[in-house]
Amino acid sequence: MAVHFDRAYASARRLRKTPTRAERALWQMLRDRQVARLRFRRQMPIGPYVVDFCCLAAKLILEADGGVHILRKLEDDARDDWLRAQGFVILRFGNETILAKPNTVLDAIRAHAGKTGEHTPHPSRSASHLPPQGGKGVSAASPEIWFYHLERSSLGDVLPGLLEKTRERGWRAVVRASNARLLDDMDDHLWTWRDESFLAHGRAGEPHADRQPIVLTQTVENPNAAQALFILDGSELGDTETLERCFILFDGRDETSLTGARARWKALKEAGANLAYWKQSPEGRWEKAA
């Protein structure tokens, strides 16, 4: 650890007394080991600098960036270079992202924790690029996080096919959304999506939810020990250490959804998450774009 400087200590004491709105919001999410069981300190001196938030165990620094950071970019770049030379990873989040898209921030922190080991057309054809079979074991590595950019198919077209392929692998699934109406619609749809078959599932909080192959939920729990997680409306990923794969489905025709997905991709990529990006071809086939 670098030697602390008296001026940095004085600055840290002053900054703790005058946090920005975004810093206060981020601290409420981080304090008391709420995220991946990581212990963060706020306004922490490291060498000649003061960082917004730091977890020493994970060598992770979080910065809440407002307009002033744009004006002093060269100074921040030099500061970041010095901190990285000490072995730290730095994740920067704009104030707007912290306040309006907190799940994006939490996802990125958990992705870093998982990586470092600190804790922390016909619908059935729409998922034809997935391997058809596999085991039930849980990977020791951080999970794959696959983004699905929906443009030519609706959520109701795509989700059942992905769930069907997931079940063929021998995995259980959790489908998560913060919108109760959306979950109600998907609940009904999964029973009737094909004339000749259905996808058996249950809702979190119902009896025997832990035995269901697919569970629909609004919470961050994994009630059925699923290996696959499906995010439908920008909900929080939560703790992903027991998962094999996460699917983030978003409507590319909706500007708010698209902007949120881009911010989430950027934050997760900077955190070192294992990402893939899928888009549909003009013929309706899913193709890996990144």
NUKOLLUM-879705 format. One line per 3 residues: number of its first residue (from 1); their letters; for each residue x, y, z of N, C-alpha, C. Coordinates in Angstrom, 2 decimals, decimal comma. Example, Ala and Ser with C-alpha at 12.3 -4.5 7.8 and 13.67 -1.06 7.14 Angstrom:
BEGIN
1 = as = 13,19/-5,69/7,80/12,30/-4,50/7,80/13,20/-3,30/7,80 | 12,85/-2,25/7,08/13,67/-1,06/7,14/12,90/0,03/7,87 $
//
This chain:
BEGIN
1 = mav = 0,85/-1,18/0,00/0,00/0,00/0,00/0,89/1,23/0,00 | 0,55/2,21/-0,78/1,33/3,43/-0,86/1,23/4,21/0,45 | 2,25/5,03/0,71/2,26/5,87/1,90/1,19/6,94/1,78 $
4 = hfd = 0,44/7,19/2,85/-0,59/8,21/2,83/0,04/9,58/3,03 | -0,57/10,59/2,46/-0,09/11,95/2,56/-1,04/12,76/3,43 | -0,47/13,67/4,26/-1,29/14,47/5,16/-2,35/15,26/4,42 $
7 = ray = -2,00/15,83/3,26/-2,96/16,62/2,50/-4,13/15,75/2,04 | -3,83/14,51/1,65/-4,89/13,61/1,22/-5,83/13,29/2,38 | -5,27/13,11/3,59/-6,11/12,85/4,75/-7,04/14,03/5,03 $
10 = asa = -6,50/15,24/4,93/-7,31/16,43/5,18/-8,42/16,55/4,15 | -8,09/16,26/2,89/-9,11/16,32/1,83/-10,19/15,27/2,07 | -9,78/14,08/2,50/-10,75/13,01/2,73/-11,74/13,40/3,82 $
13 = rrl = -11,23/14,00/4,91/-12,13/14,42/5,99/-13,13/15,47/5,50 | -12,65/16,39/4,68/-13,54/17,43/4,15/-14,57/16,85/3,21 | -14,15/15,94/2,32/-15,07/15,37/1,33/-16,13/14,49/1,98 $
16 = rkt = -15,79/13,82/3,07/-16,79/12,99/3,75/-17,94/13,84/4,30 | -17,64/15,10/4,61/-18,67/15,98/5,17/-19,54/16,62/4,09 | -19,07/16,61/2,85/-19,81/17,29/1,77/-20,00/16,37/0,56 $
19 = ptr = -20,61/15,21/0,74/-20,79/14,31/-0,41/-21,81/14,87/-1,40 | -21,63/14,51/-2,65/-22,62/14,87/-3,66/-23,84/13,97/-3,51 | -24,89/14,32/-4,20/-26,10/13,49/-4,16/-25,81/12,08/-4,67 $
22 = aer = -25,04/11,97/-5,75/-24,71/10,66/-6,31/-23,85/9,86/-5,34 | -22,90/10,53/-4,68/-22,05/9,82/-3,71/-22,86/9,31/-2,53 | -23,82/10,10/-2,07/-24,68/9,63/-0,98/-25,49/8,41/-1,40 $
25 = alw = -26,02/8,47/-2,63/-26,82/7,34/-3,12/-25,98/6,08/-3,26 | -24,76/6,23/-3,78/-23,89/5,07/-3,96/-23,47/4,50/-2,61 | -23,20/5,35/-1,65/-22,81/4,87/-0,33/-23,93/4,08/0,33 $
28 = qml = -25,16/4,49/0,14/-26,29/3,75/0,69/-26,37/2,34/0,11 | -25,92/2,17/-1,14/-25,91/0,85/-1,75/-24,74/0,00/-1,28 | -23,61/0,65/-0,94/-22,38/-0,07/-0,65/-22,18/-0,40/0,82 $
31 = rdr = -22,66/0,45/1,70/-22,30/0,32/3,11/-22,79/-1,00/3,71 | -22,09/-1,42/4,76/-22,45/-2,65/5,50/-22,40/-3,90/4,63 | -21,45/-3,93/3,67/-21,20/-5,13/2,85/-22,45/-5,58/2,09 $
34 = qva = -23,25/-4,65/1,61/-24,49/-5,02/0,92/-24,24/-5,61/-0,47 | -23,11/-5,26/-1,09/-22,84/-5,69/-2,46/-21,72/-6,73/-2,46 | -22,06/-7,96/-2,80/-21,08/-9,04/-2,92/-20,23/-9,21/-1,66 $
37 = rlr = -20,77/-8,76/-0,52/-20,09/-8,87/0,77/-18,75/-8,12/0,80 | -18,61/-7,15/-0,07/-17,39/-6,35/-0,12/-17,46/-5,20/0,88 | -16,38/-4,96/1,58/-16,32/-3,86/2,55/-15,68/-2,64/1,89 $
40 = frr = -16,48/-1,63/1,68/-16,00/-0,39/1,06/-15,78/0,68/2,12 | -14,80/1,53/1,87/-14,60/2,75/2,64/-14,81/3,93/1,71 | -15,37/5,00/2,22/-15,64/6,17/1,38/-14,60/7,26/1,62 $
43 = qmp = -14,33/8,01/0,56/-13,35/9,10/0,59/-12,08/8,62/1,29 | -11,44/7,66/0,64/-10,28/6,99/1,24/-8,98/7,53/0,64 | -8,03/7,96/1,47/-6,73/8,41/0,94/-5,88/7,22/0,51 $
46 = igp = -5,32/7,31/-0,68/-4,35/6,32/-1,17/-3,20/7,11/-1,78 | -2,05/7,08/-1,13/-0,95/7,89/-1,59/-1,33/9,36/-1,57 | -1,06/10,09/-2,65/-1,40/11,52/-2,68/-2,84/11,80/-3,09 $
49 = yvv = -3,63/10,75/-3,30/-4,97/10,92/-3,85/-6,04/10,47/-2,86 | -7,25/10,95/-3,11/-8,43/10,50/-2,36/-9,40/9,90/-3,36 | -9,80/8,67/-3,12/-10,75/8,01/-4,02/-12,13/8,02/-3,37 $
52 = dfc = -13,16/8,00/-4,21/-14,53/8,10/-3,68/-14,88/6,90/-2,79 | -14,64/5,68/-3,33/-14,95/4,46/-2,58/-13,89/3,42/-2,90 | -13,49/2,65/-1,90/-12,44/1,65/-2,13/-12,70/0,41/-1,29 $
55 = cla = -12,55/-0,75/-1,92/-12,51/-2,04/-1,22/-11,09/-2,57/-1,36 | -10,35/-2,58/-0,27/-8,96/-3,00/-0,33/-8,83/-4,49/-0,65 | -9,73/-5,31/-0,11/-9,64/-6,75/-0,34/-9,75/-7,09/-1,82 $
58 = akl = -10,61/-6,37/-2,54/-10,80/-6,62/-3,97/-9,95/-5,71/-4,84 | -9,18/-4,81/-4,21/-8,37/-3,82/-4,95/-9,26/-3,08/-5,95 | -10,43/-2,65/-5,49/-11,43/-2,04/-6,36/-11,75/-0,63/-5,90 $
61 = ile = -11,68/0,31/-6,83/-12,01/1,71/-6,58/-13,22/2,08/-7,41 | -14,17/2,77/-6,80/-15,36/3,26/-7,49/-15,34/4,78/-7,47 | -15,60/5,39/-8,62/-15,62/6,84/-8,73/-16,96/7,31/-9,25 $
64 = adg = -17,54/8,30/-8,57/-18,78/8,94/-9,03/-18,39/10,20/-9,78 | -18,63/10,21/-11,07/-18,15/11,29/-11,93/-19,26/12,28/-12,26 | -19,03/13,54/-11,91/-19,93/14,62/-12,31/-19,29/15,45/-13,40 $
67 = gvh = -19,86/16,61/-13,67/-19,36/17,46/-14,75/-17,94/17,92/-14,55 | -17,51/18,07/-13,29/-16,16/18,56/-13,03/-15,10/17,60/-13,55 | -15,42/16,31/-13,61/-14,44/15,33/-14,08/-14,17/15,48/-15,57 $
70 = ilr = -15,15/15,96/-16,31/-14,94/16,20/-17,74/-13,91/17,30/-17,94 | -13,97/18,32/-17,07/-13,07/19,46/-17,19/-11,64/19,11/-16,78 | -11,47/18,14/-15,90/-10,14/17,81/-15,42/-9,73/16,40/-15,85 $
73 = kle = -10,05/16,05/-17,08/-9,81/14,69/-17,57/-8,32/14,33/-17,52 | -7,44/15,24/-17,93/-6,02/14,94/-17,95/-5,51/14,64/-16,54 | -5,98/15,42/-15,57/-5,58/15,19/-14,18/-6,09/13,83/-13,70 $
76 = dda = -7,33/13,51/-14,04/-7,89/12,22/-13,64/-7,16/11,06/-14,29 | -6,77/11,23/-15,56/-6,05/10,16/-16,26/-4,72/9,86/-15,57 | -4,00/10,90/-15,18/-2,72/10,71/-14,50/-2,93/10,04/-13,14 $
79 = rdd = -3,97/10,46/-12,45/-4,33/9,88/-11,16/-4,66/8,40/-11,32 | -5,47/8,07/-12,34/-5,86/6,68/-12,56/-4,65/5,82/-12,92 | -3,74/6,36/-13,72/-2,54/5,60/-14,08/-1,73/5,25/-12,83 $
82 = wlr = -1,61/6,20/-11,93/-0,85/5,95/-10,69/-1,54/4,87/-9,85 | -2,85/4,98/-9,71/-3,59/4,01/-8,90/-3,54/2,61/-9,51 | -3,64/2,53/-10,84/-3,55/1,22/-11,49/-2,17/0,61/-11,30 $
85 = aqg = -1,16/1,46/-11,27/0,19/0,96/-11,04/0,34/0,35/-9,64 | -0,55/0,74/-8,73/-0,55/0,15/-7,38/-1,39/-1,12/-7,32 | -1,97/-1,51/-8,48/-2,73/-2,76/-8,54/-4,23/-2,62/-8,41 $
88 = fvi = -4,74/-1,38/-8,44/-6,18/-1,17/-8,29/-6,90/-1,21/-9,63 | -8,14/-1,68/-9,59/-9,07/-1,57/-10,72/-10,00/-0,41/-10,41 | -10,25/0,44/-11,42/-11,08/1,63/-11,22/-12,32/1,53/-12,09 $
91 = lrf = -13,48/1,62/-11,46/-14,74/1,67/-12,18/-15,34/3,05/-11,99 | -15,60/3,73/-13,11/-16,18/5,08/-13,05/-17,63/5,03/-13,51 | -18,48/5,74/-12,78/-19,90/5,81/-13,12/-20,34/7,27/-13,10 $
94 = gne = -21,03/7,68/-14,15/-21,58/9,02/-14,18/-22,64/9,19/-13,11 | -22,78/10,41/-12,61/-23,79/10,66/-11,58/-25,18/10,25/-12,05 | -25,48/10,51/-13,32/-26,80/10,17/-13,85/-27,04/8,66/-13,80 $
97 = til = -26,00/7,88/-14,11/-26,13/6,42/-14,06/-26,37/5,95/-12,63 | -25,64/6,51/-11,68/-25,81/6,11/-10,28/-27,22/6,39/-9,80 | -27,75/7,55/-10,17/-29,06/7,97/-9,66/-30,22/7,32/-10,41 $
100 = akp = -30,05/7,15/-11,74/-31,17/6,65/-12,55/-31,09/5,17/-12,87 | -29,87/4,61/-12,88/-29,70/3,20/-13,26/-28,80/2,50/-12,24 | -29,20/2,46/-10,98/-28,34/1,85/-9,95/-28,03/0,38/-10,21 $
103 = ntv = -28,93/-0,33/-10,88/-28,67/-1,74/-11,16/-27,44/-1,92/-12,04 | -27,21/-0,97/-12,95/-26,02/-1,02/-13,80/-24,76/-0,96/-12,94 | -24,76/-0,13/-11,94/-23,62/0,01/-11,04/-23,42/-1,27/-10,23 $
106 = lda = -24,49/-1,78/-9,66/-24,39/-2,99/-8,84/-23,93/-4,19/-9,66 | -24,43/-4,30/-10,89/-24,02/-5,40/-11,76/-22,51/-5,37/-12,00 | -21,98/-4,17/-12,27/-20,55/-4,05/-12,57/-19,70/-4,41/-11,36 $
109 = ira = -20,12/-4,00/-10,19/-19,36/-4,33/-8,98/-19,36/-5,83/-8,74 | -20,52/-6,45/-8,88/-20,60/-7,90/-8,67/-19,81/-8,65/-9,74 | -19,82/-8,14/-10,97/-19,05/-8,80/-12,03/-17,57/-8,78/-11,70 $
112 = hag = -17,07/-7,66/-11,19/-15,66/-7,60/-10,80/-15,38/-8,55/-9,65 | -16,28/-8,58/-8,67/-16,09/-9,48/-7,53/-16,06/-10,93/-7,98 | -16,94/-11,29/-8,91/-16,97/-12,66/-9,41/-15,72/-13,02/-10,17 $
115 = ktg = -15,18/-12,05/-10,90/-13,97/-12,31/-11,69/-12,75/-12,50/-10,81 | -12,66/-11,72/-9,73/-11,48/-11,78/-8,87/-11,60/-12,83/-7,78 | -12,82/-13,38/-7,60/-13,02/-14,36/-6,54/-13,33/-13,72/-5,20 $
118 = eht = -13,45/-12,40/-5,18/-13,83/-11,72/-3,93/-15,34/-11,64/-3,87 | -15,88/-11,92/-2,64/-17,33/-11,78/-2,46/-17,62/-11,02/-1,22 | -17,77/-12,52/-3,31/-18,65/-11,73/-3,88/-19,32/-12,21/-5,15 $
121 = php = -38,00/-15,64/-35,39/-38,80/-16,57/-36,20/-39,62/-17,50/-35,31 | -39,78/-18,86/-35,41/-40,49/-19,66/-34,43/-39,68/-19,57/-33,16 | -40,34/-19,40/-32,04/-39,60/-19,21/-30,81/-38,56/-20,29/-30,55 $
124 = srs = -38,87/-21,53/-30,88/-37,91/-22,60/-30,61/-36,67/-22,44/-31,46 | -36,79/-21,83/-32,66/-35,63/-21,61/-33,51/-34,86/-20,38/-33,08 | -35,51/-19,50/-32,31/-34,84/-18,27/-31,92/-33,65/-18,55/-31,01 $
127 = ash = -33,60/-19,70/-30,39/-32,50/-20,05/-29,50/-31,67/-21,19/-30,06 | -31,72/-21,41/-31,37/-31,06/-22,57/-31,95/-29,54/-22,48/-31,90 | -28,99/-21,29/-31,61/-27,54/-21,17/-31,53/-27,01/-21,69/-30,20 $
130 = lpp = -27,88/-21,97/-29,23/-27,43/-22,49/-27,95/-27,08/-23,97/-28,07 | -26,01/-24,42/-27,40/-25,73/-25,85/-27,39/-26,90/-26,60/-26,79 | -27,30/-27,75/-27,38/-28,52/-28,41/-26,96/-28,45/-29,14/-25,64 $
133 = qgg = -27,27/-29,56/-25,21/-27,19/-30,39/-24,01/-26,10/-29,88/-23,10 | -26,13/-30,31/-21,87/-25,08/-29,94/-20,93/-25,41/-30,47/-19,55 | -24,46/-30,29/-18,63/-24,67/-30,80/-17,28/-25,27/-29,76/-16,37 $
136 = kgv = -25,42/-30,15/-15,11/-26,06/-29,28/-14,13/-25,05/-28,61/-13,21 | -23,79/-28,91/-13,36/-22,81/-28,38/-12,44/-22,68/-26,88/-12,53 | -22,24/-26,27/-11,43/-22,06/-24,84/-11,37/-20,59/-24,51/-11,60 $
139 = saa = -20,34/-23,60/-12,51/-18,97/-23,23/-12,84/-18,34/-22,44/-11,72 | -17,05/-22,66/-11,51/-16,34/-21,89/-10,49/-16,00/-20,50/-11,00 | -16,01/-20,30/-12,32/-15,70/-19,01/-12,89/-16,93/-18,12/-12,88 $
142 = spe = -16,71/-16,82/-13,18/-17,84/-15,91/-13,26/-18,73/-16,33/-14,42 | -20,03/-16,09/-14,33/-20,95/-16,58/-15,36/-20,83/-15,80/-16,66 | -21,26/-16,42/-17,73/-21,41/-15,70/-18,99/-22,62/-14,78/-18,87 $
145 = iwf = -22,51/-13,60/-19,45/-23,63/-12,66/-19,47/-23,91/-12,33/-20,93 | -25,05/-12,79/-21,40/-25,42/-12,63/-22,81/-26,52/-11,58/-22,95 | -26,25/-10,58/-23,78/-27,24/-9,55/-24,10/-27,99/-9,96/-25,36 $
148 = yhl = -29,31/-9,84/-25,31/-30,16/-10,13/-26,48/-30,88/-8,86/-26,91 | -30,50/-8,39/-28,10/-31,04/-7,15/-28,67/-32,25/-7,52/-29,52 | -33,45/-7,27/-28,99/-34,69/-7,65/-29,68/-35,12/-6,53/-30,62 $
151 = ers = -35,22/-6,87/-31,90/-35,69/-5,90/-32,89/-36,77/-6,50/-33,79 | -36,56/-7,74/-34,21/-37,49/-8,37/-35,15/-38,44/-9,34/-34,47 | -38,24/-9,59/-33,21/-39,11/-10,50/-32,46/-39,47/-9,85/-31,13 $
154 = slg = -40,60/-10,23/-30,60/-41,03/-9,71/-29,30/-40,45/-10,55/-28,18 | -40,55/-10,04/-26,97/-40,12/-10,80/-25,80/-40,87/-12,11/-25,69 | -42,16/-12,09/-25,99/-42,97/-13,30/-25,94/-42,56/-14,33/-26,96 $
157 = dvl = -41,95/-13,89/-28,07/-41,45/-14,83/-29,08/-40,14/-15,47/-28,64 | -39,26/-14,66/-28,03/-37,89/-15,09/-27,78/-37,73/-15,84/-26,46 | -38,32/-15,33/-25,39/-38,09/-15,92/-24,07/-38,43/-17,40/-23,99 $
160 = pgl = -39,59/-17,86/-24,47/-39,89/-19,30/-24,35/-38,86/-20,19/-25,04 | -38,38/-19,77/-26,21/-37,38/-20,58/-26,90/-36,09/-20,68/-26,12 | -35,66/-19,57/-25,52/-34,45/-19,60/-24,70/-34,64/-20,48/-23,47 $
163 = lek = -35,80/-20,39/-22,86/-36,08/-21,23/-21,69/-36,11/-22,71/-22,07 | -36,67/-23,01/-23,21/-36,74/-24,40/-23,65/-35,33/-24,97/-23,84 | -34,46/-24,21/-24,50/-33,09/-24,68/-24,69/-32,34/-24,78/-23,36 $
166 = tre = -32,63/-23,86/-22,47/-32,01/-23,92/-21,14/-32,40/-25,20/-20,41 | -33,65/-25,58/-20,50/-34,12/-26,81/-19,86/-33,50/-28,04/-20,53 | -33,29/-27,98/-21,85/-32,65/-29,10/-22,55/-31,22/-29,32/-22,06 $
169 = rgw = -30,59/-28,27/-21,57/-29,24/-28,40/-21,01/-29,26/-29,04/-19,62 | -30,42/-29,20/-19,06/-30,51/-29,72/-17,70/-30,46/-28,65/-16,64 | -30,57/-27,40/-17,05/-30,50/-26,29/-16,11/-31,90/-25,87/-15,66 $
172 = rav = -31,95/-25,32/-14,45/-33,13/-24,60/-13,99/-32,95/-23,11/-14,34 | -34,06/-22,38/-14,29/-34,00/-20,97/-14,70/-34,79/-20,09/-13,73 | -34,31/-18,88/-13,57/-35,03/-17,82/-12,87/-35,29/-16,71/-13,87 $
175 = vra = -36,53/-16,25/-13,95/-36,91/-15,13/-14,81/-37,23/-13,96/-13,90 | -36,49/-12,86/-14,06/-36,62/-11,74/-13,12/-37,06/-10,47/-13,84 | -38,03/-9,80/-13,25/-38,49/-8,49/-13,74/-39,01/-7,71/-12,55 $
178 = sna = -38,82/-6,41/-12,58/-39,34/-5,57/-11,50/-40,81/-5,23/-11,71 | -41,27/-5,35/-12,95/-42,64/-5,01/-13,32/-43,56/-6,22/-13,10 | -44,46/-6,12/-12,14/-45,35/-7,25/-11,82/-46,26/-7,59/-12,99 $
181 = rll = -46,72/-6,58/-13,72/-47,62/-6,84/-14,86/-46,89/-7,63/-15,94 | -45,64/-7,31/-16,18/-44,86/-8,05/-17,17/-44,72/-9,51/-16,75 | -44,45/-9,76/-15,49/-44,34/-11,15/-15,02/-45,67/-11,88/-15,14 $
184 = ddm = -46,76/-11,19/-14,86/-48,09/-11,81/-15,01/-48,32/-12,23/-16,46 | -47,95/-11,34/-17,39/-48,13/-11,65/-18,82/-47,28/-12,85/-19,23 | -46,02/-12,88/-18,77/-45,15/-14,00/-19,11/-45,63/-15,29/-18,45 $
187 = ddh = -46,16/-15,18/-17,26/-46,71/-16,34/-16,55/-47,79/-17,00/-17,40 | -48,73/-16,21/-17,89/-49,80/-16,74/-18,74/-49,24/-17,27/-20,06 | -48,30/-16,53/-20,62/-47,79/-16,88/-21,96/-47,05/-18,21/-21,96 $
190 = lwt = -46,29/-18,49/-20,91/-45,51/-19,73/-20,88/-46,39/-20,98/-20,81 | -47,62/-20,83/-20,34/-48,53/-21,97/-20,32/-49,16/-22,22/-21,69 | -49,15/-21,23/-22,56/-49,91/-21,34/-23,82/-49,08/-21,03/-25,06 $
193 = wrd = -47,76/-20,93/-24,94/-46,96/-20,42/-26,05/-46,97/-21,35/-27,26 | -47,25/-22,61/-27,04/-47,43/-23,55/-28,14/-48,75/-24,30/-27,94 | -49,38/-24,62/-29,05/-50,64/-25,36/-28,96/-50,42/-26,75/-28,37 $
196 = esf = -49,27/-27,36/-28,72/-49,06/-28,75/-28,34/-48,24/-28,93/-27,06 | -47,74/-27,83/-26,46/-46,90/-27,99/-25,27/-46,90/-26,70/-24,46 | -46,27/-26,77/-23,27/-46,15/-25,60/-22,41/-44,84/-25,73/-21,64 $
199 = lah = -44,46/-24,66/-20,97/-43,27/-24,66/-20,13/-43,71/-24,61/-18,67 | -43,48/-25,69/-17,95/-43,86/-25,75/-16,54/-43,04/-24,74/-15,75 | -43,71/-24,02/-14,86/-43,02/-22,99/-14,10/-43,86/-22,61/-12,88 $
202 = gra = -43,29/-21,78/-12,02/-43,99/-21,29/-10,85/-43,57/-19,87/-10,55 | -44,16/-19,30/-9,50/-43,83/-17,95/-9,06/-43,13/-18,00/-7,72 | -42,18/-17,10/-7,52/-41,52/-17,00/-6,23/-42,55/-16,71/-5,14 $
205 = gep = -42,39/-17,35/-4,00/-43,32/-17,16/-2,91/-44,45/-18,17/-2,89 | -44,65/-18,88/-4,00/-45,67/-19,92/-4,03/-45,14/-21,20/-3,39 | -46,01/-22,09/-2,94/-45,55/-23,36/-2,37/-44,70/-24,15/-3,38 $
208 = had = -43,62/-24,73/-2,89/-42,74/-25,61/-3,67/-42,03/-24,87/-4,81 | -41,83/-23,56/-4,67/-41,09/-22,82/-5,69/-39,68/-23,36/-5,86 | -39,12/-23,91/-4,77/-37,76/-24,44/-4,84/-37,66/-25,67/-5,72 $
211 = rqp = -38,80/-26,31/-6,05/-38,78/-27,51/-6,89/-39,08/-27,21/-8,35 | -39,41/-25,98/-8,65/-39,83/-25,64/-10,01/-38,63/-25,55/-10,96 | -38,78/-26,01/-12,21/-37,70/-25,88/-13,19/-37,49/-24,44/-13,63 $
214 = ivl = -38,56/-23,63/-13,58/-38,50/-22,22/-13,94/-39,29/-21,44/-12,90 | -38,70/-20,38/-12,37/-39,39/-19,54/-11,39/-39,38/-18,10/-11,87 | -40,53/-17,45/-11,81/-40,67/-16,04/-12,14/-40,66/-15,24/-10,84 $
217 = tqt = -39,86/-14,16/-10,79/-39,70/-13,44/-9,54/-39,42/-11,97/-9,76 | -39,74/-11,16/-8,76/-39,38/-9,75/-8,75/-38,19/-9,48/-7,84 | -37,74/-10,47/-7,10/-36,67/-10,27/-6,12/-35,34/-10,77/-6,67 $
220 = ven = -34,26/-10,53/-5,91/-32,93/-10,94/-6,35/-32,57/-12,34/-5,86 | -33,49/-13,01/-5,17/-33,20/-14,37/-4,71/-33,21/-15,36/-5,88 | -32,60/-16,52/-5,62/-32,58/-17,63/-6,58/-33,28/-18,81/-5,90 $
223 = pna = -34,61/-18,81/-5,86/-35,35/-19,75/-5,02/-35,24/-21,21/-5,43 | -34,91/-21,49/-6,70/-34,85/-22,88/-7,15/-33,44/-23,31/-7,52 | -32,43/-22,58/-7,00/-31,02/-22,90/-7,27/-30,77/-23,02/-8,77 $
226 = aqa = -31,25/-22,04/-9,51/-31,15/-22,06/-10,97/-29,71/-21,82/-11,42 | -29,40/-22,37/-12,60/-28,12/-22,10/-13,24/-28,20/-20,99/-14,28 | -29,42/-20,61/-14,67/-29,61/-19,57/-15,69/-30,54/-18,50/-15,15 $
229 = lfi = -30,19/-17,25/-15,43/-30,99/-16,11/-15,00/-31,39/-15,29/-16,22 | -32,67/-14,93/-16,29/-33,18/-14,11/-17,39/-33,68/-12,77/-16,83 | -33,12/-11,68/-17,33/-33,50/-10,33/-16,93/-34,36/-9,73/-18,04 $
232 = ldg = -35,57/-9,28/-17,67/-36,51/-8,84/-18,70/-36,64/-7,33/-18,83 | -36,40/-6,58/-17,78/-36,68/-5,14/-17,85/-35,62/-4,30/-17,15 | -34,38/-4,72/-17,24/-33,32/-3,95/-16,61/-33,18/-4,18/-15,13 $
235 = sel = -33,79/-5,24/-14,61/-33,69/-5,54/-13,18/-32,26/-5,87/-12,79 | -31,99/-5,82/-11,51/-30,67/-6,10/-10,98/-30,29/-7,56/-11,19 | -29,03/-7,80/-11,56/-28,55/-9,17/-11,69/-28,46/-9,85/-10,33 $
238 = gdt = -28,09/-9,12/-9,31/-27,93/-9,72/-7,99/-26,67/-10,57/-7,92 | -26,64/-11,48/-6,97/-25,48/-12,35/-6,76/-25,48/-13,43/-7,85 | -24,43/-13,45/-8,67/-24,39/-14,37/-9,81/-23,40/-15,52/-9,61 $
241 = etl = -22,85/-15,67/-8,42/-21,76/-16,63/-8,25/-22,20/-18,08/-8,41 | -23,48/-18,38/-8,26/-23,96/-19,75/-8,42/-24,53/-20,01/-9,82 | -24,44/-19,02/-10,69/-25,05/-19,12/-12,02/-24,03/-19,52/-13,07 $
244 = erc = -24,52/-20,16/-14,12/-23,70/-20,47/-15,28/-23,83/-19,39/-16,36 | -25,05/-18,89/-16,53/-25,27/-17,92/-17,61/-26,41/-16,98/-17,23 | -26,22/-15,71/-17,59/-27,27/-14,70/-17,41/-27,66/-14,16/-18,78 $
247 = fil = -28,95/-13,99/-18,98/-29,49/-13,46/-20,23/-30,14/-12,11/-19,94 | -29,72/-11,08/-20,62/-30,33/-9,75/-20,48/-31,05/-9,44/-21,78 | -32,36/-9,47/-21,75/-33,17/-9,25/-22,95/-33,70/-7,82/-22,92 $
250 = fdg = -33,53/-7,09/-24,03/-34,01/-5,71/-24,07/-34,55/-5,38/-25,45 | -35,50/-4,46/-25,48/-36,17/-4,05/-26,71/-35,34/-2,96/-27,39 | -34,69/-3,30/-28,50/-33,87/-2,34/-29,22/-34,67/-1,26/-29,91 $
253 = rde = -35,99/-1,41/-29,97/-36,84/-0,39/-30,59/-37,26/0,68/-29,59 | -36,97/0,44/-28,32/-37,31/1,41/-27,27/-36,04/2,14/-26,84 | -36,02/3,45/-27,00/-34,79/4,21/-26,77/-34,33/4,12/-25,31 $
256 = tsl = -35,26/4,16/-24,37/-34,88/4,06/-22,96/-34,25/2,71/-22,66 | -34,86/1,65/-23,17/-34,33/0,30/-22,96/-32,96/0,15/-23,61 | -32,81/0,69/-24,82/-31,54/0,59/-25,54/-30,44/1,35/-24,82 $
259 = tga = -30,74/2,55/-24,37/-29,75/3,35/-23,65/-29,32/2,67/-22,36 | -30,28/2,10/-21,64/-29,95/1,38/-20,42/-29,08/0,17/-20,66 | -29,36/-0,57/-21,73/-28,57/-1,75/-22,06/-27,14/-1,36/-22,44 $
262 = rar = -27,00/-0,26/-23,18/-25,65/0,20/-23,55/-24,84/0,58/-22,32 | -25,48/1,29/-21,39/-24,78/1,68/-20,16/-24,39/0,45/-19,35 | -25,27/-0,52/-19,31/-25,00/-1,75/-18,56/-23,87/-2,54/-19,20 $
265 = wka = -23,88/-2,66/-20,52/-22,80/-3,34/-21,24/-21,46/-2,67/-20,94 | -21,41/-1,35/-21,04/-20,17/-0,61/-20,82/-19,64/-0,84/-19,41 | -20,53/-0,76/-18,42/-20,10/-0,94/-17,03/-19,61/-2,36/-16,78 $
268 = lke = -20,32/-3,35/-17,30/-19,91/-4,74/-17,11/-18,61/-5,05/-17,85 | -18,45/-4,48/-19,03/-17,21/-4,70/-19,78/-16,02/-4,13/-19,03 | -16,17/-2,93/-18,48/-15,09/-2,32/-17,72/-14,77/-3,12/-16,47 $
271 = aga = -15,77/-3,83/-15,95/-15,56/-4,66/-14,76/-14,96/-6,01/-15,10 | -14,78/-6,29/-16,39/-14,16/-7,55/-16,80/-15,10/-8,72/-16,88 | -16,41/-8,46/-17,01/-17,38/-9,55/-17,10/-17,23/-10,31/-18,41 $
274 = nla = -17,66/-11,56/-18,40/-17,60/-12,43/-19,58/-18,86/-12,20/-20,42 | -18,77/-11,32/-21,41/-19,94/-10,84/-22,13/-20,05/-11,40/-23,54 | -21,29/-11,44/-24,03/-21,57/-11,72/-25,44/-22,81/-10,91/-25,82 $
277 = ywk = -22,85/-10,50/-27,09/-23,94/-9,64/-27,58/-24,55/-10,29/-28,81 | -25,85/-10,56/-28,75/-26,55/-11,26/-29,82/-27,60/-10,36/-30,46 | -27,61/-10,37/-31,80/-28,61/-9,62/-32,57/-29,19/-10,55/-33,63 $
280 = qsp = -30,38/-10,23/-34,08/-31,02/-11,03/-35,12/-30,63/-10,53/-36,51 | -30,39/-11,48/-37,41/-30,13/-11,15/-38,81/-31,44/-10,79/-39,48 | -31,40/-10,23/-40,71/-32,64/-9,94/-41,43/-33,52/-11,17/-41,61 $
283 = egr = -32,89/-12,36/-41,63/-33,66/-13,61/-41,78/-34,21/-14,11/-40,44 | -33,86/-13,44/-39,34/-34,37/-13,83/-38,03/-33,45/-14,74/-37,24 | -32,27/-15,07/-37,77/-31,32/-15,91/-37,04/-30,56/-15,07/-36,02 $
286 = wek = -30,25/-15,68/-34,89/-29,44/-14,99/-33,90/-27,97/-15,09/-34,26 | -27,29/-13,96/-34,28/-25,87/-13,91/-34,62/-25,12/-13,16/-33,53 | -23,95/-13,69/-33,20/-23,13/-13,06/-32,17/-22,44/-11,83/-32,75 $
289 = aa = -22,76/-10,66/-32,19/-22,21/-9,41/-32,72/-21,00/-8,93/-31,93 | -20,82/-9,43/-30,73/-19,66/-9,03/-29,91/-19,45/-10,07/-28,80 $
//
